[in-house]
Amino acid sequence: MNKRGMPKNFFKTFARLINYFGKKKYLLILVIILVIYTSFANIYGTYLLGVIINTAIKGENYQELLTSIFTLIGIYGAGVFCDFSYTQIMVRLSQNVLYNLRAELSRHTQDLPLTYFDKHNHGEIMTYFTNDVDTLINALNDSFANIILSMCNIVGTIILLLCINVYLTLVVLVFMVLIGSFIFWNTKKCRKYFSAQQSAIATINSKVEEDILGIKVIKAFNHEDESFESFDEANKSWLKASTSSFFHTQLNIPVIVTFSYIEFAVACLVGIVFLVNNWINGIGALTSYIVSVRQSTQPFNFFTQHVNTILTALAGSERIFEYLDEKEEEDNGKVTLVKVNNESNSYSDRYAWSVPNKNGETTLVPLRGEIVFKNVKFGYSKNKPVLNDISFYANPGQKIAFVGSTGAGKTTIISLINRFYNIESGEILYDGINVKDMKLESLRRSISMVTQDTHLFTGTIYDNIRYSRLHSTNEEVIKASKIANCDSFIRMLPNGYETMLYDDGHNLSEGQRQLIALARAALSMPPLLILDEATSNIDTRSEKLVQKSMDQLMVGRTVLVIAHRLSTVRNSEAILYLENGKIIERGSNDDLLKLKGKYYALYNGKTELQ
């Protein structure tokens, strides 16, 4: 499929879309039947009108005349009822389809690996939920039924005209061919420019999202003008494409109307000639013919209005389906985290690893928080390794620190433990079990994590701290907040813990946001705690308070720490110094100082972390 053009496989995409109607497909069939009857009522009513006129002129059988009149009223009344019914049914069906589709998009987004988001523009992903779904809404609500109605009217009108007079029908067919040829040519032009228009919209969405997220940086570097120029360039591309698109779209109506006037004039002249020469069955037949000619161009107008919407919606659907077909995060693990003791207050005592055996039984392995890396090699792309032959261990309850320059691989090590990415070779063992054999949900539930880029969700402070353990009580949230030393500033807020946070919590300071993230980690009780630059946004005064609380938070846990501030890692059992994806120094703070190597130079200010 072109980026925003025609679907590559019309019928395959359409069939897949139909599956979203689920058990309500029979209602879709009912809609088609109602649409067909609506068309029939309109066309047959026109034919019956000629019969009524001929009967009235003869004035011989008033009973037949009344019967025909009431039949016409009944047919039109039923047509109105069918029109109303299929419209209401289609609206409800389409909303249900879009609900299911958006739900699947949301679930699938959560199940995609981080590598997908590393390589794709987030604004482009948003268009699946917005632009592409919106075009589908319009198509299902309105265009689907109208396309069927238009086709039925075109076919029905031709059949009616043939029943009235074959030769007169040839006049209409000539104009139908001319109109159809124009529509075919103009539709190709519309698709071309509409494709460019939709691509420009996606670019605008991406640009707007990027500018909003980076608004502070834009203002800090006085890049407002440059940012606007970049947006304006995308906006001009949209203007050019949309102007051309709407020009060709609006061209349909005047051209078809012009053809219809000429057709009507020619049909009237030819029809009168036929009537005078008795080549047509009376004035009633001529009236039906003239009315049918007048109506013959209306389906083309409807068709041109809706066919582009249908094709664009199917193209958008195909884009959505391609996104839904993206490979989800691998989760082939069989080892799960199970509860073994409801009475214990210790997370490690309450849970254990359930390891399936070949004989169908399971073995319970204690949850302790031991981490072992064995000759791990990893790169985000092929032939560009980030980690080379990394080996280390962290015994239960130990604090292990990673230091080194930016890009050395510290955060990558943390990401591999969570299986955000899969390693190329080597092993990562958690309590002696290979992490690739663990169910992702169980693995990540056994880890508590605080990252440098704190993300807070729209909701109260209670909700954001409770995010790590949703069933926690307010009292437990407050206790965790005290451990993280954020209880005092939260109580000073106008609504305390009920304060609403918006826009990633930007109504708080960077340090306050980080403290809430630490409270979130304090509330979560797993034996493995990961701190990735967790105190980087906290000022020196706050750091002293937090460090004291952190010591309490770390008790009984295996802690992996990444930090630029060496004050936060001095008391670690082991410090690993990374450079170019390799561990070049390891040992306690005192051991590394005696070594007088890279860490020594860093500690004494002779070098700086970049």
N, C-alpha and C positions, 0 to 999 in steps of 0.2 A: 504494500500500500504506500502511495505517496504520503509524505508527512501529514498533509491535511486534505488529501484529495479523495478520489474514488476508492471504495474498498477493493482489495485485490480479489476477494472471493465473495461476491454478492450473496449467493445462495447459502454458503456455509455460515457466513456471519448472520444472515437472517434466521437460519434454522437455530443457531445457538441462542440468539436473542429470544426466539419463541419459547425456548426451554425455561426461561425465567418466568413465564406465566404459570408454570407448575401445574397443579391439579385444576387450575381455572382455564385451561386451554379450551374447554367446551364453551366458555363464555366468549372467547375470541371467535369461535365458529358461529356462535349466535350473533355476534356483531356483524360478521360478514353476511349472514342471511338477512338481517335487518337492513343492512345497507343495500343489498340487492333488491329487496322489496321496495325500499324508498325510491330507487331508480325506476323500478317497474311501475310504481304508482304514478310517477311523474310522466313517463313515456306513454303508458297505456291511457292515462287520463287525457293526454293530448289527442290520442286516436279516438277516444270515446267522445271527445268534444265535437269532432267532425260528424260522427254518427248522430249526435243530438241535433246538430244544426240541420242536417239533411232531413231528419224526422220532423223537425219543427216546420221546415219549409213545405214539406208535403202536406202536413196537417191532417193526416188520415188516421193515425193510431196514437191517441193521447195517452193510453195506458202504457204503451212501449216507451213513449217520451218520458213519462214520469219515472218509469223503472230505470231508464238510462240515467236520468238526472240524479236519482237517489244512489244509484250504483257509483256514479262519478264522485258524489259527496262521500260515500263510504270509502272508496279507494283513496281519495285525498286525505280523509281523516285518519285512516290506518297508516298512510305514509307519514303524516305528521307525528303520529304516536311512535312509529319505528325510528324516525329521525331523532326524536327526543330520547328514546330508550338507548339507542346504540351510542349516542354521545355521552350519556351518563355512565353507561357500563364501561366505555373505553377510558373515561377519566379515572374511574376507580381501579381498573385493571392496570393502567399505566403507572399510577402512583404506587401500586403494590410492587410492580416490576422494578421501579426505580428505588424503592425502599430496599428490596432484596439485593439489587446491584450495588448500591452504596454500602450496604452492610458487608457484602463480600469484598468490596474494595478496601474497606477499613480493616477487616480481618487479614486480608492478604498483605496489606502494607505492614502490619505488625509481624507477619511471619517471614518477611523478606530478610535476607542477610544484610549486614551493614555494608558489605562490598557494593551492593546495588546502589545505596544512597551515596556512597563515596564517588560513584561514577556517573550519577545522573543529577540533572538540575532539579532542585526541589520545586521550583515554579512550574516546570513542565509536568511534574507529578501531580501538582495541584489542579492542572487543567483536566485531568481525568475525572476529578470530583466536581468540577465546576463547568467549564465550557462544553466538554464532551457529553456530560450528563444532561446539561441544559438543552443541547440540540436534540437529544433523545427524548426529553420531556415534550418538546414542541411536536416532534414527529409522531409520538404515540398518542398524545392528547388530541391532535387535530389532523395531521397529514395522512396518517395510515388509513383512516376511514374515507377521507376525501379522495385519495388516490383510487381506491376501489370504486367509489361512487362515480368518479370521472370516467373510469374505464367502462363501467356498466352503462353510463349515459351515452358514451360514444357508440358502443356496440348496439345498444338499444335503439338509438336514434337512426342508425343506418338500417336496422331491420324494419323499423316503422316506415321509413321513407321507401324502402323496397316494397312494402305492402301497399303503400299508396300508389306509387308509380315508379317503375324501374328507370325510365328515361329521365324523369325529373331528379332522381337520386344521383345521376351522373354529375349534375351541376354541383351538388353539395360535395360529392367525393373529390372533385377537382380542387375545390377550395380547402377541403380537409387535408389533401396531399400538400398543398402549398403551405398551409399553417403548420402541419407536422414537420415539414422540411425546415421551416424557420425555427421552430422550437428546438429541433435537434441541433441546429447550428448554434443557436443562442445559448442552449444549455451547456454545451461544451465550453463556451466562453465564460459562462457563469461559474462553472466548476473550477476553471483555471484561476480566476480572480478570487473566488471564495476560498480556495485553498491557500492562496497567498495571504488573504485577510486573516484566516484562522492561525496561520503560522506567526503572523505579526502580533496577534493577540497573545499567543503563548509567550512570545518574547517580551511583550509589555508586562505580562503577569510576573515573569521571572525578574524583570528589572525592578518592578515596584516592590516585590518581596525583598529583594536584595537591598534596595535603598532604605526600606523601613527598618530592616534588621540592623543596618549599618548607619543609621541616622546620626548617632553620636560621633562616629568616626568622620562622616561627611562634614559635620559642623566643626569638629575639632581641627580639621585640615583645610577649612574654607573651600570645600569642593562642591558647594551648592550649584555653581554655574556649570561645572564639568558634569555633575550628576544629571542636571536638567538637560544638557546637550545630548548626553547618551540616551536619556529617555525620549527626548524629542526626535532623535534619529529613528528610533523604533516606532514612535507615534506617526512620523511622516510616512514610513513604510506601510503602516496600517491605513493611513488616510488615502494613499495612492491606490492600494489594492481594494479598499472598501468602496471608494468612489467608482472605480471601474466595475466592481461587482454589482453595486446597486444600479449603475447606469444600465447594464445589460438586463438586470432583473426587472427594472421598471420599463424596459423597452418592450417587454412581452405584451403588456396590456394595450398600449396604443396601436401596435402593429396588428394584433389579433382583432381589436375592435374595428380597425380600418378594413381588414379583410371581411369581417362580419357584415359591415355596412354594404360593401360592394356585393358580397354574396347575397344579401337580402334583396338588394335592388334587382340583381340579375334573376333571382328566383321568382320575384314578383312578376317581372315581365314575362319570363318563360311560362310561369304558372297560368297567367291570364291567357296567353296564346293557347295553352293546352285546354283551358276551360272553354274558350270560345269555339274551339274545334271539337269539343266533346271527347277529348283524349284523356280526361280525368273524370272521376265519378262525382260530379257535382261540386257545388260551392263549399259543402261541408268538408270534402276531401282536400279542396284547395286550402281551406282554413287550417286544417290539421298540418298540411304540408308547410304553409307559411310559418306557423307557430314552431314546428319542428326545426325549420331552417334557422329561425331566430334563436332557438335553444342550442343548435348544434355547435356553436363556438364556445358556449359557456363551459363545457367540460374541459376544453383546451386551456381556458383561463385558470380553472381550478388545478388542472394537471401541472401547468407551468409554475403555479404558486407553491405547490407542495412537493414536486418531484425532487427539487434541489434540497429541500429540507430532509426528505427521506434518504437521499444518497449521502448527504453530509452526516446525518445521524448514524447511518450504517458505517460510514468511515470512522466516525467517533467511537462507535461500538467496537469496531475492529481494533482501534488503538487501545481501548479499555481491555479487550480480551487478550491482546498481546501482553499488556501489563499483568493481567491475571495469570497468564501462562508463564511468567517469569519464575524461574526455579526458586522455591522457598528454601529457607534455612534448613540445612540437613539436621535431622533429629532422629538418628537411627539407634540411639542408646537404649539399653534395656534396664540399666541400673536406676533405681528410683529411691527417693528419700521417703521413708515411712515413719510414722509415729509409733514408738514402742513403749512410752511411759507418759501417761497424761498427768501424773502427780508431780513430777520433777519440775523445778523452776529453771533448771539448766537446759538450754537449747540442745546441747550435745547429748544430754541424758534422755531427752524426750524423743530424739530422732536417731535413726541409723540408716545405713545404706542397705538396700535389699538387692542382693546380687543373684541373678538367676543361674542355676546350674544346668548342665546338660541333661540331667535326669528329671528335669522339670521342677525340682525343689529350689528353694532359695536359701541363701546364706546371709545373715545379718552382720554387717561390718560396722563397728563403732564409728560415729561421726566425731572426728578429732580435730580436723583442720590442718593436716599435714600436706605440704605441697612439695613435689619433687619435679624438677626439669631435667631431662636426660637428652643431651645432644640435640637440642631443638634448633631447627632451621626454619626460617620463615621470611617471605617477602610479599609485599602487597601486589606486586606484578612479577611475572617470570623474568629470570635473569637479573633481578635487582633485589638481592637479599637484604633484609633489614636486621635479622638476627642470624648469627653464625655460631653454631655449635654451643648453644647456651646450656649450661648445667649448673644447678644449685639446688639446695633443699631448704625448707623451712619447717622445723619441728613444731608440734603443737605448742602454742603459747609463746613462740618466739616472735621477735620483731625484726624484720629484715628490711633494710633500706636500700634504695637504688638511687645512685647519683650519677651525673654525667651531663654532657652537653645536650642541647635540643637536637633530636634526631638520632640519638645514640641507641634508642630502642626501649627506653624505660616504660613508656605507656603501652607500647606494643606487647610487652611481657604481660602486663595486667590484662590487656584485651584477650590474650590467648587463654588465660586461665578461665575466663568467662565463656570461652569458645565463641567470641564475636567473629573470630576468623579461625580457619583450620590450618594447622601447621603442615609444612611440606614433608618434614621427616623428624624423627625423634619421638619422645614421649613426654606427656605431662600427666603426672599421677597425683590424684587427690585421695588421701587416705589409702594409698596403694592401688587405687583403681584408675585406669586410664580415663581421662575426662571425655574422650570420644565415645566411651561406652555408657556415659551417663545421659539420662534424659535432660534436655536443656532446662526445662522448668525446675527439676530437682537440683541441678547443678547451681543455677543462679539463685535459687531460694536458699542455698546454703552459704551464700556470700553476701556480705554487706559492703557497700561501696560508696565512696564520696569522691567525686571528680572535681577538677578545677573549674570546669564549665558547669556551674550549678544550674539546673533547670527546675523552675518552680511552675506549677500549673495554676490555671485560673481556679480559684477556690479560696477557702479560709486557711489560716495558718494551721489550724487543727488538721484540716484535710491534707495539707502538704507534708506535715510531719508524719501523719498516719499513713502516708502513701506506701511506706515500706512494710507496714503491718496493719492492714485495713481494719481488722477486728479490734484494734487497741482502744481502750477506754480513754476518756479525756484526762483522767488522773495519770495514766501511763504516759500520755503525750507530754504532760506537764513535767513529770519526773525526768523524761528524756531531755526535755528542754533545759532543765536545771543542770544536768550533766554537761550539756554543751554550752552552758553559760549564756543562753539566749532568753531565759525566762524573764529576766529583769527588763530588757528592752521591749519584749513583746507586751508585758503588762502596762508599759508606758504608752503604747499605741491606743488611739481613741476607742477601738473595739476589742483590744486585747487579742486573745486567740481567735476571736471571730472576725478579725480584720480580713477583708477580701484582698487577695493578691491578683494583679492583672499584668499582662504583658511580661511574662516570665519574672514577675516579682520586682519590676523596676520601680515600684513605689517604696522599695527598701534600698538601703545602701548595699554595696557589694559585700561588705563584711557581714552585714545582717543576713543576707541571703546565704552566705557560706555557713553561718552558724546554724541556720535552719536546716541546711543539708546535713550538718553534723548531728543535729538532734534527730533527724530522720534515721541516720546510721545508728545512733544510740538506742533508738526504739527497736530496731531490728537486732535480733539476738544471735545470729549464726556465729560459729566459731572462727570464721575467716573474715577479717576486716581488711579492706583495701582503701588506702588513702592516696589519691593521685593529686598532689599539690593541694591538699585539702585546706591548708592555712595560707595559701598564696594571696588571697584577697583580704586578709585580716591584718590590721595595723599591729605594730609592735606591742602596744599596750594590751590589746585584745588577745594577742598571741600568747602572752604569759598566762592569762586566765584560761584560755582554751587548752593550752598545753597541760595544765594541771588537770583539767577535765578529761583530756584525751588519755592521760595516764590511767585514769579510772575506767575509761571506756575500753582500754586495751587489755585490762586484766582478764586473764584466762582465754584470751584469743590469740590466734596467729595473725600477725599484722604485717602487711606488705605496704611499705611507705615509699612514695616518690616525693622528693622535696628539693627545692633549690636552697632553702634555708637550712644550713647544717645544724642549727640549734635544735631542729626537730628530729634529727636522726642520730645525735651523739650517743644516746642511750640504747641504740639498737644492738642486738646480739651480733649481727653481721651487717656490714655495709658493702654493697657490690658497686664498684665503679665501672660504668660501661663507656665504651668508646667504639664507634663504627660497628655497632652490633655485636661486640664481644665484651666479655668480662675480663678486664685487664688487672683489676685489683680486688681483693676481698679480704675481709677481716673485721674485727671490732674497731671502734674509733681509735683506741690506743695502738692497736696493731698497725693500722694504716699510717698513723703519725710516725711510728718508729720506722716504717718502711721508707718514708721520705720520697714518695713518688707523686703521682698525680693528685691523690687525695690530700696529701700533705701540702702541696702547692696551693690547692684550692682553699684548704682550711686556713692557711696563713695569708691568704689574700694575694698570693703571687700570680694566681690565674683566676679567671672568672668563668662561670658557666655561661655559655652563649645560647 
